[in-house]
Amino acid sequence: MGDAEALVLDEPKRLARRAFTMPEVGEDDGILRVEACGLCGTDHEQWSGHIAAAYPYIPGHEIVGVVDQVGPAAAERWGVQVGDRVAVEVFMSCRTCPACEAGEYRRCQRHGVRHFYGFISSEEAPGLWGGYATHLYLHPDALLLPIPAGLDPAVATAFNPLGAGIRWGVTVPRLEAGEVVAVLGPGIRGLSVAAAAKAAGAAFVLMTGLGPRDAPRLELASSFGVDLAVDVATTDPVRALRQAGYRGADVVVDVTAKAPAAFAQAVKLAGTGARVVLAGTRGAGSGAPGFEPDHIVYKELTVHGTLGVDYPAYQEALQLLASGRFPFAELPRETVGLGGAPDLIARLAGEAPGDVPVHGVVAPGR
């Protein structure tokens, strides 16, 4: 077979195009032809160096593509054949260690939370470990999800943020029908949390954003289940929630990026006995300006930190995407080839001029 093409992050802010020899497929592995890879905060934090590695690697972890080659044992285990369109779970699972057997495969003893697609050294054979590439190596421990028929690959990459929305906004806080939810951050993950909460029966969803950059996203919010969108640059969200008839939220989900003060606001928005979910990483030394620990005590709050998603949430996300209940297909989306990826990621990081789409996608075949 010919070579695969990929972008390797050699050092912060430097994505270099490289060719990789296509690996030989055995009984128990495979190769994916990557059609689309969604971008999120992790991507631009990797690019900028806020999430650092001591080795070069191919980023990209929201991966959708077509099975190009597959060994017979792998085909049987994954339930796929050549030509099937699938999504790739970020984390891998040995399926046998205690963590994997308990369903907590992010803590897999073989792979763990630092050996996942989009963050594995390109010097580890066969090198094709990320979505910024024409092809991806499907390790025997990979987890694949079938894509519903008719779902566009670029739209299908939203399985990752919507899966996060389901886990962070519903599963982890154990959201019950009729409860009030506050979502901090109107990016694709915030919109996904709102949609997931409303689909699960939330009675009222408030969403916050900050300033002109977030204004267009807050305008989209009502289509994703948000009942009240608030620009915290001009409006106190706690007061706005009370004026809407609620003394506090039952569930607060903070999915903000580069906004460490948001956690203090999350605690203020929480009602007595509420659950506060802090989702995703904030970067070392970000702190939490304005945070008063006593408020957690006075309100008897439960605070959950959550890093990733899981297979059941992804399955539910793909079905919700396919249903068309929420307009993920109509999100402001920019899709670029490998050549356009560095500029798009720099714009998402706020370090290059130009528009910032709600949903960025790399389509390596372009």
Secondary structure, 3 states (H helix, E strand, C coil): CCEEEEEEEEECCEEEEEEEECCCCCCCCEEEEEEEEECCHHHHHHHHCCCCCCCCECCCCEEEEEEEEECHHHHHHHCCCCCCEEEECCCCCCCCCHHHHCCCHHHCCCCCCCCCCCCCECCCCCCCCCCCECEEEECCCCCEEECCCCCCHHHHCCHHHHHHHHHHHHHCCCCCCCCEEEEECCCHHHHHHHHHHHHCCCCEEEEEECHHHHHHHHHHHHHHCCCEEEECCCCCHHHHHHHCCCCCEEEEEECCCCCCCHHHHHHHHEEEEEEEEEECCCCCCCCCCCCCHHHHHHHCCEEEEECCCCHHHHHHHHHHHHHCCCCHHHCCEEEECHHHHHHHHHHHCCCCCCCCCCEEEECCCC
